[in-house]
């Protein structure tokens, strides 16, 4: 069984950029995708341990910079 590489998108929830460009492109490329809303509290740093790709869509808040 092949394990898909993990990609995380940091965005202000679902946007046109995430829904029409980023998600379809990453899915076609074989990534297992998580969309995280940067307006919420960041998950623990361990959440990112197996991630091969992090995409910041537009902006992130200062609370995310500590990661």
N, C-alpha and C positions, 0 to 999 in steps of 0.2 A: 504494500500500500504506500503510495507516494504522499508525503506530507507537504501541503502547500506552504509557501513562504507567507509570513504574516506581515500585513501592511496596516498602518494606523493612519487615519485621516483626522486631523484636528480642524474643526470647523465650527461655525455658529449654527450647529444643527444641520439639517438637510437644506441645501441651497441648489441653485441651478448648476453651479460649478461642480458640486459633489454628485448630484443625481444624473446629469447629462454628459459629463465629461470624465471625472475621476473614477467613479464607481464602475461604469461600463469598461473603461480602459483597463483598470486593475483586474477586474474579473476575467477579461479576455486574456490577460497576462498570467492568470493562474494564482493570484494572491487570495489568501484568506483575509478579508477586510473587516476592520472595526472602525466605526465612525464615532469619534468622541466629541462631545460638545464642549468647547473651551470655556463656555460661560459657567460650567459646573466645576466642582472641586476635582482636581486631578486624581487619578487612581494612584496607588502605591507604585513606586519606581519598578518593582518586580513585574508589574503588568507589561512593561516594555522589554523584558529580558529576552524574549525569543523573536523580537520584531526585526525584520530585515529592512523595512522602509517606513519612514514617518513623513507624512506630507502635511504641511501647514497651509490650509486654504484661507487665504486673506490675512487674518490677524490671529494673535493669541494674547491672552491677558497675562499680566505680570506674574500671577500665581503659578503659571505653567513654566516660567523660566528657571525655576529651581530644579527642574528635572534635567 
